[in-house]
Amino acid sequence: MKTWTKRIIGISCAAVLAFGAISLSCRKTPVNGSADTAFAETRTTSPIPADSLKMIQAMQDAFRSISDTLLPSVVEIDVTETKTVQSNPLGDLPFFFFGMPNQGGGRERQYEQQGLGSGVIVRRTGNTLYVLTNNHVAGEATKISVKLNDGRQFDGKLVGADSRMDVALVSFESSDKSIPVASLGDSDAVHTGDLCFAMGAPLGYNQSVTQGIISATGRSGSDIGNISDFIQTDAAINQGNSGGPLINIYGEVIGINTWIASQSGGSQGLGFAIPINNIKSAIDDFISNGKLAYGWLGVSLVDISSEYKSALGVADKEGAFASQIFRDSPAQKGGIQPGDYIVSLNGKSVKSVNQLVRDVGSLKAGSTVTFEVLRGKQTVKLSVKIEARSENVSGDNSKLWPGFIAVPLTEKTRKELKLDNARIQGVAVTSVLEKSPAASLRLQNGDVITAVNGKSISSIEDFYAELGKAKRSVNFDVYSNGGTITTGTYKF
């Protein structure tokens, strides 16, 4: 289970888990008669009214039914990972007395590390059963063992894994047709306050079930480097629950338990699961290609503050800001420009950057989609043909235009730049990328651009409007250290 440990007074708290066994002694009370008469006698003396007791028993029966139905499809995943470390060239000498010598040349040493997590059987094809789990559970495993709730164990095989979404698919072989496959629900229908169940092997206690409610939906995964949104639950989730299912009252999988927010390392009622709708297509991609096939737009998206939105002219609008565009990308070919504020994709409103990244990633290469963007005072509709994402292309800064992020010259920005001259208008330069067009023009963080192709600018809107007009080449007037210079010309 990935744990996000919050910092306290600047110090990251690490948790040490201590286990203790507590014995509870109970005094058995003999009961005469049948089970029916025993229950009737108990009911007459219970402080709970009979009608209320029936309701509670009905809920208990429902919980039992859900557990009995789903647990046979929930598995424990035991993994072995091979780690490589640099060995100490001088063996076990007591360096704690004398300090480590400044010598290199240590040889690499490999060792095996054991781990465990959970998973849920989501598909069967012939004698092959497929188990959905987390990438951080099985993605780096050299050996995988799948353990069923009845104790049987099978050798597992990694079918595919993806670190951006933190999902993986494991398969094992069995001719036993009675091994059940879990039903997948609709995570888009999940609502705050819904009852739910978390299943898995927390701390190695396999086939555990905890119950709670949906605390929230749409939680961001940016803090843990995950492009997914998350379902938050207060159902107890601990290390070892990773990859196990989050279940609704209909016995359907609505999420894959992935991480917890904790100051202790254990459950504090802040568990997070990847919505199952986010990863249904991943099952097919893993089986077909061994990896996820992401659609590629070719836009660098960033979250911007309310102050930035106001300067851009999109105050109170939800969407995603296109700070930069890859040259020759689907976005550039379709007419998206740096500075555009994307508000919808195929008619669906864009709520956040992470949502748009997920939605674009789920698009198939070759499909044509419609974007709606705010550009200055205009609303523009654009048609874009999506391509397949390639790490070689998406990581090439030389094609990322303009290669920096422009920032409005607010009072706060002026103070940070120590820009006392109120007559200087324009935008500040931040986040200059190496090997980008901005780097080629010798732009530096903290520069102030006052003109584009000789046209003076006074706002962020002006800057992107003039940048959009540059079709063949561009240069900037830059104010820095009390003087203004004109950069070289960048030709497209």
C-alpha positions as CSV (number, residue, x, y, z in Angstrom):
1,M,0.0,0.0,0.0
2,K,1.4,3.3,-1.0
3,T,1.3,5.7,1.9
4,W,1.4,9.4,1.7
5,T,2.9,10.5,5.1
6,K,2.1,14.1,5.9
7,R,4.9,16.2,7.3
8,I,4.8,17.5,10.9
9,I,7.0,20.5,11.8
10,G,9.0,19.8,8.6
11,I,9.9,16.3,9.7
12,S,8.6,13.3,7.7
13,C,7.2,10.8,10.2
14,A,8.1,7.1,9.6
15,A,5.9,4.5,11.2
16,V,7.0,1.4,13.1
17,L,4.2,-1.1,13.3
18,A,4.1,-3.2,16.5
19,F,1.8,-6.2,16.7
20,G,0.3,-7.5,19.9
21,A,-2.1,-10.4,20.5
22,I,-5.0,-9.6,22.8
23,S,-7.1,-12.5,24.3
24,L,-10.7,-11.9,25.0
25,S,-12.3,-14.4,27.3
26,C,-16.0,-15.1,27.0
27,R,-18.3,-17.0,29.3
28,K,-20.5,-19.4,27.3
29,T,-24.2,-19.4,28.2
30,P,-26.1,-22.7,27.5
31,V,-29.2,-22.3,25.4
32,N,-32.0,-24.8,25.4
33,G,-34.4,-25.5,22.5
34,S,-34.1,-25.0,18.8
35,A,-32.4,-22.1,17.0
36,D,-35.7,-20.5,16.3
37,T,-36.9,-20.6,19.9
38,A,-33.5,-19.4,21.1
39,F,-33.6,-16.4,18.8
40,A,-37.2,-15.7,19.9
41,E,-36.2,-15.8,23.5
42,T,-33.3,-13.5,22.8
43,R,-35.5,-11.1,20.9
44,T,-38.0,-10.7,23.7
45,T,-35.2,-9.7,26.1
46,S,-33.3,-7.6,23.7
47,P,-33.3,-3.8,24.3
48,I,-33.7,-3.5,20.5
49,P,-37.3,-3.4,19.3
50,A,-38.2,-6.5,17.3
51,D,-38.9,-4.5,14.0
52,S,-35.5,-2.8,14.4
53,L,-33.8,-6.1,15.1
54,K,-35.2,-7.5,11.8
55,M,-33.8,-4.6,9.9
56,I,-30.4,-5.0,11.5
57,Q,-30.4,-8.7,10.8
58,A,-31.4,-8.0,7.2
59,M,-28.4,-5.7,6.8
60,Q,-26.2,-8.3,8.4
61,D,-27.5,-11.0,6.0
62,A,-26.7,-8.6,3.1
63,F,-23.2,-8.0,4.3
64,R,-22.7,-11.8,4.7
65,S,-24.0,-12.4,1.2
66,I,-21.6,-9.7,-0.3
67,S,-18.7,-11.2,1.5
68,D,-19.6,-14.8,0.6
69,T,-20.0,-13.8,-3.1
70,L,-16.9,-11.7,-3.5
71,L,-14.2,-13.2,-1.3
72,P,-13.7,-16.3,-3.5
73,S,-12.6,-13.9,-6.3
74,V,-10.3,-11.9,-4.0
75,V,-6.7,-13.2,-3.9
76,E,-3.5,-12.6,-2.0
77,I,-0.5,-11.9,-4.3
78,D,2.9,-12.9,-3.0
79,V,5.8,-11.5,-5.0
80,T,9.6,-11.7,-5.2
81,E,11.6,-8.7,-6.5
82,T,15.3,-8.8,-7.4
83,K,17.1,-5.7,-6.2
84,T,20.6,-4.6,-7.2
85,V,22.8,-2.6,-4.8
86,Q,26.4,-1.5,-4.8
87,S,28.4,-3.7,-2.4
88,N,31.0,-2.4,0.0
89,P,34.4,-3.2,-1.6
90,L,36.1,-3.5,1.9
91,G,33.7,-6.0,3.3
92,D,32.4,-5.7,6.9
93,L,35.2,-3.5,8.4
94,P,33.9,-1.3,11.3
95,F,33.7,2.0,9.4
96,F,31.4,3.4,12.1
97,F,34.6,3.9,14.1
98,F,36.7,5.5,11.4
99,G,34.2,6.8,8.7
100,M,33.7,5.4,5.2
101,P,36.8,5.6,3.0
102,N,36.5,7.5,-0.2
103,Q,36.9,4.5,-2.4
104,G,34.7,3.4,-5.3
105,G,34.9,0.2,-7.2
106,G,32.3,-1.8,-5.3
107,R,30.7,-4.6,-7.2
108,E,26.9,-4.8,-7.8
109,R,25.1,-7.3,-5.6
110,Q,21.7,-8.7,-6.1
111,Y,19.3,-9.8,-3.5
112,E,15.7,-10.9,-3.4
113,Q,12.9,-9.0,-1.6
114,Q,9.6,-10.5,-0.6
115,G,6.3,-8.6,-0.7
116,L,2.6,-9.1,-0.8
117,G,-0.6,-7.4,-1.9
118,S,-4.0,-8.2,-3.0
119,G,-5.9,-8.6,-6.2
120,V,-9.3,-9.5,-7.7
121,I,-10.1,-11.9,-10.5
122,V,-11.8,-9.9,-13.2
123,R,-11.8,-12.2,-16.3
124,R,-11.5,-15.8,-17.5
125,T,-10.5,-16.9,-21.0
126,G,-10.4,-20.7,-21.2
127,N,-8.2,-21.9,-18.4
128,T,-6.6,-18.5,-17.9
129,L,-7.8,-16.3,-15.1
130,Y,-6.8,-12.6,-14.9
131,V,-6.2,-10.7,-11.7
132,L,-6.3,-6.9,-11.5
133,T,-3.9,-5.4,-8.9
134,N,-1.5,-2.4,-8.5
135,N,1.7,-1.8,-10.4
136,H,3.5,-1.2,-7.1
137,V,2.4,-4.7,-6.0
138,A,3.4,-6.8,-9.0
139,G,4.9,-4.5,-11.7
140,E,8.5,-5.2,-10.8
141,A,8.1,-8.8,-9.6
142,T,10.3,-11.6,-10.8
143,K,8.2,-14.3,-9.2
144,I,4.4,-14.1,-8.5
145,S,2.2,-16.5,-6.5
146,V,-1.6,-16.2,-6.5
147,K,-3.3,-17.5,-3.3
148,L,-7.1,-18.1,-3.4
149,N,-9.4,-17.9,-0.3
150,D,-9.5,-21.7,-0.1
151,G,-5.7,-21.8,0.4
152,R,-4.8,-23.0,-3.1
153,Q,-1.8,-21.4,-4.7
154,F,-0.9,-20.9,-8.4
155,D,2.1,-19.5,-10.2
156,G,1.3,-16.1,-11.6
157,K,2.5,-14.3,-14.7
158,L,2.7,-10.5,-15.2
159,V,0.6,-9.7,-18.2
160,G,1.1,-6.0,-18.2
161,A,1.7,-3.0,-15.8
162,D,1.5,0.8,-16.0
163,S,3.2,3.1,-13.5
164,R,1.2,6.3,-14.5
165,M,-2.1,4.7,-13.5
166,D,-0.5,2.2,-11.0
167,V,-2.4,-0.8,-12.3
168,A,-1.2,-4.2,-13.3
169,L,-2.7,-7.4,-14.6
170,V,-1.6,-10.9,-13.5
171,S,-2.7,-14.2,-14.9
172,F,-2.7,-17.8,-13.6
173,E,-3.9,-21.1,-15.1
174,S,-6.6,-23.4,-13.7
175,S,-9.2,-25.7,-15.2
176,D,-11.4,-25.3,-12.2
177,K,-14.5,-23.5,-13.6
178,S,-15.9,-22.9,-10.2
179,I,-13.4,-20.2,-9.4
180,P,-15.6,-17.1,-9.6
181,V,-14.9,-13.9,-11.5
182,A,-15.9,-10.6,-9.9
183,S,-18.5,-8.3,-11.5
184,L,-17.4,-4.8,-12.4
185,G,-19.7,-2.0,-11.4
186,D,-20.1,1.6,-12.5
187,S,-17.8,3.9,-10.5
188,D,-19.4,7.0,-12.2
189,A,-22.5,6.1,-10.2
190,V,-20.7,6.1,-6.8
191,H,-21.9,8.9,-4.5
192,T,-20.6,10.3,-1.3
193,G,-22.2,8.5,1.6
194,D,-22.7,5.2,-0.2
195,L,-21.9,2.0,1.8
196,C,-18.8,0.1,0.6
197,F,-16.5,-2.8,1.5
198,A,-12.7,-3.1,1.2
199,M,-11.3,-6.6,0.7
200,G,-7.8,-8.0,0.6
201,A,-4.9,-9.1,2.8
202,P,-4.0,-6.2,5.1
203,L,-0.7,-6.8,6.8
204,G,-0.9,-10.4,5.5
205,Y,-4.3,-11.2,7.1
206,N,-5.8,-12.5,3.9
207,Q,-9.5,-12.5,3.1
208,S,-10.2,-9.6,5.4
209,V,-13.3,-7.4,4.9
210,T,-13.8,-3.9,6.3
211,Q,-16.9,-1.8,5.9
212,G,-17.4,2.0,5.6
213,I,-18.8,4.7,3.4
214,I,-17.7,6.6,0.4
215,S,-16.1,9.7,1.9
216,A,-15.5,11.6,-1.3
217,T,-15.0,11.1,-5.1
218,G,-12.7,12.8,-7.6
219,R,-9.7,13.1,-5.2
220,S,-6.5,14.0,-7.1
221,G,-3.6,11.6,-7.3
222,S,-1.0,14.3,-8.2
223,D,0.5,14.1,-4.7
224,I,1.6,10.5,-5.4
225,G,2.4,10.9,-9.0
226,N,-0.8,9.2,-10.3
227,I,-2.9,10.6,-13.2
228,S,-6.0,9.0,-11.8
229,D,-8.7,10.5,-9.7
230,F,-9.6,8.5,-6.6
231,I,-12.6,7.4,-4.5
232,Q,-12.0,8.2,-0.9
233,T,-13.3,5.8,1.8
234,D,-13.2,5.4,5.6
235,A,-13.3,1.6,5.3
236,A,-10.1,0.5,7.0
237,I,-7.3,0.0,4.5
238,N,-3.7,-1.0,5.4
239,Q,-0.5,-2.1,3.8
240,G,-1.3,-5.3,2.0
241,N,-4.8,-4.1,0.9
242,S,-3.1,-2.7,-2.3
243,G,-4.7,-4.1,-5.4
244,G,-7.8,-5.4,-3.5
245,P,-11.3,-4.4,-4.5
246,L,-13.6,-1.7,-3.2
247,I,-17.1,-3.2,-3.4
248,N,-20.6,-1.6,-3.4
249,I,-23.7,-3.0,-1.8
250,Y,-24.6,-4.8,-5.1
251,G,-21.4,-6.9,-4.8
252,E,-19.7,-5.1,-7.7
253,V,-16.1,-3.9,-7.9
254,I,-16.2,-0.1,-8.0
255,G,-12.5,0.5,-7.3
256,I,-9.0,-0.9,-6.7
257,N,-7.6,0.0,-3.3
258,T,-4.2,1.8,-3.9
259,W,-3.0,4.2,-1.2
260,I,-3.7,5.7,2.2
261,A,-3.0,9.1,3.7
262,S,-1.6,8.5,7.2
263,Q,0.7,10.0,9.8
264,S,1.2,6.6,11.5
265,G,1.6,4.2,8.5
266,G,-1.7,2.5,9.4
267,S,-5.3,3.2,8.6
268,Q,-6.6,6.5,9.8
269,G,-9.8,6.4,7.8
270,L,-8.3,8.0,4.7
271,G,-8.1,5.2,2.0
272,F,-8.1,5.8,-1.7
273,A,-9.2,3.5,-4.6
274,I,-8.8,3.9,-8.4
275,P,-12.3,4.1,-9.9
276,I,-12.9,0.9,-11.8
277,N,-14.2,2.9,-14.9
278,N,-10.8,4.4,-15.2
279,I,-9.2,1.0,-15.8
280,K,-11.7,-1.2,-17.5
281,S,-10.1,-0.6,-20.8
282,A,-6.7,-1.3,-19.3
283,I,-7.7,-5.0,-19.0
284,D,-8.1,-5.3,-22.7
285,D,-5.0,-3.3,-23.5
286,F,-2.9,-5.4,-21.2
287,I,-4.2,-8.7,-22.7
288,S,-3.8,-7.4,-26.2
289,N,-0.5,-5.4,-26.0
290,G,1.0,-6.0,-22.6
291,K,0.8,-2.2,-21.9
292,L,-1.6,0.7,-21.9
293,A,-2.1,2.6,-25.1
294,Y,-2.5,6.3,-24.3
295,G,-3.9,8.8,-26.7
296,W,-1.6,11.8,-27.3
297,L,-2.7,15.4,-27.8
298,G,0.7,17.2,-27.5
299,V,-0.2,19.9,-24.9
300,S,1.6,20.8,-21.7
301,L,-1.3,21.4,-19.2
302,V,-0.9,23.3,-16.0
303,D,-3.1,24.4,-13.1
304,I,-3.4,28.1,-12.8
305,S,-4.4,30.3,-9.8
306,S,-7.6,32.4,-9.6
307,E,-5.4,35.4,-10.0
308,Y,-3.9,34.0,-13.2
309,K,-7.4,33.1,-14.5
310,S,-8.6,36.7,-14.0
311,A,-5.6,38.1,-15.9
312,L,-6.3,35.6,-18.7
313,G,-9.9,36.6,-18.8
314,V,-11.4,33.2,-17.7
315,A,-12.3,34.0,-14.1
316,D,-14.6,31.5,-12.5
317,K,-14.3,29.1,-15.4
318,E,-13.4,25.4,-15.0
319,G,-10.9,24.0,-17.4
320,A,-7.2,23.3,-18.2
321,F,-4.6,25.8,-19.3
322,A,-2.5,24.9,-22.3
323,S,0.8,26.6,-21.4
324,Q,2.8,25.1,-24.3
325,I,2.2,23.1,-27.5
326,F,4.4,20.4,-29.1
327,R,5.3,21.4,-32.7
328,D,3.8,19.0,-35.2
329,S,1.6,17.4,-32.6
330,P,-2.1,16.7,-32.9
331,A,-2.9,19.8,-30.9
332,Q,-0.8,22.0,-33.2
333,K,-2.2,20.5,-36.3
334,G,-5.7,20.9,-34.9
335,G,-5.2,24.6,-34.2
336,I,-4.7,24.6,-30.4
337,Q,-2.4,27.4,-29.3
338,P,-0.3,28.2,-26.2
339,G,-2.5,30.2,-23.9
340,D,-5.8,28.5,-24.8
341,Y,-8.0,27.5,-21.9
342,I,-9.6,24.2,-22.7
343,V,-13.2,23.9,-21.3
344,S,-14.6,20.8,-23.0
345,L,-13.8,17.6,-24.8
346,N,-16.4,16.0,-27.0
347,G,-19.1,18.1,-25.2
348,K,-17.9,16.9,-21.7
349,S,-16.9,19.8,-19.4
350,V,-13.2,19.8,-18.3
351,K,-13.1,20.1,-14.5
352,S,-9.3,19.9,-14.0
353,V,-6.0,19.2,-15.6
354,N,-5.9,15.6,-14.3
355,Q,-9.3,14.8,-15.7
356,L,-8.3,16.1,-19.1
357,V,-5.1,14.1,-19.0
358,R,-7.1,10.9,-18.2
359,D,-9.8,11.6,-20.8
360,V,-7.2,12.3,-23.6
361,G,-5.2,9.2,-22.5
362,S,-8.3,7.0,-22.9
363,L,-8.9,8.1,-26.5
364,K,-7.9,5.8,-29.3
365,A,-5.2,6.7,-31.7
366,G,-6.8,7.8,-35.0
367,S,-10.0,9.1,-33.4
368,T,-11.1,12.6,-34.1
369,V,-12.4,14.7,-31.2
370,T,-13.8,18.2,-30.6
371,F,-12.3,20.6,-28.2
372,E,-13.8,23.9,-27.0
373,V,-11.3,26.5,-25.9
374,L,-11.4,30.1,-24.6
375,R,-9.0,32.3,-26.5
376,G,-9.1,35.9,-25.4
377,K,-12.7,37.0,-25.6
378,Q,-13.6,34.3,-28.0
379,T,-14.9,30.7,-27.7
380,V,-13.3,28.5,-30.4
381,K,-14.3,24.9,-31.4
382,L,-11.5,22.8,-32.8
383,S,-11.3,19.3,-34.3
384,V,-8.2,17.3,-33.4
385,K,-7.1,13.8,-34.6
386,I,-5.5,12.0,-31.7
387,E,-2.2,10.1,-32.1
388,A,-0.6,7.3,-30.1
389,R,1.6,8.6,-27.2
390,S,5.3,8.0,-27.6
391,E,7.8,8.7,-24.7
392,N,10.4,9.7,-27.3
393,V,8.2,12.4,-28.7
394,S,6.4,13.6,-25.6
395,G,9.8,14.0,-23.8
396,D,11.4,16.1,-26.6
397,N,11.8,19.6,-25.2
398,S,13.1,20.9,-28.5
399,K,9.6,20.6,-29.9
400,L,7.8,22.2,-27.0
401,W,6.7,25.7,-27.9
402,P,7.5,28.3,-26.5
403,G,9.6,26.3,-24.0
404,F,8.6,28.4,-20.9
405,I,5.5,29.5,-18.9
406,A,4.5,33.1,-19.0
407,V,3.3,34.7,-15.8
408,P,1.2,37.9,-15.3
409,L,3.1,40.9,-13.8
410,T,1.1,41.1,-10.6
411,E,2.2,43.1,-7.6
412,K,3.5,40.0,-5.9
413,T,5.5,39.0,-9.1
414,R,6.9,42.5,-9.3
415,K,8.1,42.4,-5.7
416,E,9.7,39.0,-6.3
417,L,11.5,40.3,-9.4
418,K,12.3,43.6,-7.7
419,L,10.7,45.4,-10.6
420,D,10.2,48.9,-9.3
421,N,9.6,50.6,-12.7
422,A,5.8,50.7,-13.0
423,R,6.1,51.7,-16.7
424,I,7.5,48.2,-17.5
425,Q,4.6,46.1,-18.8
426,G,4.5,42.6,-20.1
427,V,4.8,39.0,-18.7
428,A,7.5,37.3,-16.6
429,V,9.3,34.2,-17.8
430,T,9.3,31.1,-15.7
431,S,10.1,27.4,-16.0
432,V,12.5,27.7,-19.0
433,L,13.1,24.2,-20.3
434,E,16.6,23.0,-21.4
435,K,17.0,22.5,-25.2
436,S,13.7,24.2,-25.8
437,P,13.1,27.2,-28.2
438,A,13.1,29.5,-25.2
439,A,16.6,28.2,-24.2
440,S,17.7,28.7,-27.8
441,L,16.7,32.3,-27.5
442,R,18.7,32.6,-24.3
443,L,15.6,33.4,-22.2
444,Q,16.1,33.1,-18.5
445,N,13.7,32.7,-15.5
446,G,12.9,36.2,-14.2
447,D,13.1,37.9,-17.6
448,V,10.3,40.2,-18.5
449,I,9.0,40.1,-22.1
450,T,7.7,43.5,-23.1
451,A,7.1,42.9,-26.9
452,V,6.5,40.1,-29.3
453,N,7.7,40.6,-32.9
454,G,8.0,44.3,-32.1
455,K,4.5,44.6,-30.8
456,S,4.3,45.9,-27.2
457,I,2.3,43.9,-24.8
458,S,0.8,44.9,-21.4
459,S,-0.9,41.7,-20.2
460,I,-0.9,37.9,-20.4
461,E,-3.8,38.1,-22.9
462,D,-1.8,40.4,-25.1
463,F,1.2,38.1,-25.0
464,Y,-0.7,35.0,-26.1
465,A,-2.6,36.9,-28.7
466,E,0.6,38.1,-30.3
467,L,2.3,34.7,-29.9
468,G,-0.6,33.2,-31.8
469,K,-0.1,35.6,-34.7
470,A,3.5,34.5,-35.2
471,K,3.4,31.9,-38.0
472,R,6.9,31.8,-39.5
473,S,9.2,33.3,-36.9
474,V,9.3,35.1,-33.5
475,N,11.5,37.3,-31.4
476,F,11.0,39.0,-28.0
477,D,11.9,42.3,-26.4
478,V,13.2,41.4,-23.0
479,Y,13.7,43.7,-20.0
480,S,16.4,42.5,-17.7
481,N,18.8,44.2,-15.3
482,G,17.5,47.7,-16.1
483,G,17.8,47.4,-19.8
484,T,15.8,46.1,-22.8
485,I,17.3,43.8,-25.5
486,T,15.8,42.0,-28.5
487,T,16.4,38.3,-28.7
488,G,17.4,36.5,-31.8
489,T,14.7,35.2,-34.2
490,Y,13.3,31.7,-33.8
491,K,12.1,30.3,-37.1
492,F,9.5,27.6,-37.3
